[in-house]
Amino acid sequence: MEINTTHEETVTKVMEALESIRPFLNKDGGDIELIDVKESTVYVKLLGNCSGCSLNFSTLKLGVENTIKQHAPEIEKVVNVE
């Protein structure tokens, strides 16, 4: 059985996921901004120290993407917009 969620519901879940991870990014002098949600892809922008950090790919994939998928299982990938 497939669960159909509206675009607004998905965006709300993604925002909740970002709020849950934001304190960890802020602690390192960074932040994250939601740019867009299209179909099963979330577009974000890493800000502050996160934008130029050599670990930002790991942060994005291991931290942000996993957290978003826990909140919104319909999301398949997260893309950083530079």
Residue pairs with C-beta under 8 A, 6 or more apart in sequence:
3 74
5 13
5 72
5 74
7 37
10 37
10 72
10 74
10 75
11 34
11 37
13 68
13 71
13 72
14 34
14 37
14 42
14 68
14 71
14 72
14 75
15 34
16 71
17 64
17 67
17 68
17 70
17 71
17 72
18 32
18 34
18 44
18 64
18 67
18 68
20 67
20 71
21 32
21 63
21 64
21 67
22 31
22 32
24 63
25 31
25 32
25 46
25 48
25 50
25 59
28 49
28 50
28 53
29 48
29 49
29 50
30 46
30 47
30 48
30 49
30 50
30 51
30 53
31 46
31 47
31 48
31 50
32 44
32 45
32 46
32 47
32 50
32 64
33 44
33 45
33 47
34 42
34 43
34 44
35 43
35 44
35 45
35 81
36 42
36 43
37 43
37 75
40 74
40 75
40 76
40 77
41 75
41 76
41 77
41 78
41 79
42 68
42 75
42 77
42 78
42 79
43 78
43 79
43 81
44 60
44 64
44 78
44 79
44 80
44 81
45 51
45 80
45 81
45 82
46 53
46 56
46 59
46 60
46 80
50 56
50 59
51 82
53 59
56 80
60 78
60 80
61 78
64 78
65 77
65 78
68 75
68 78
69 75
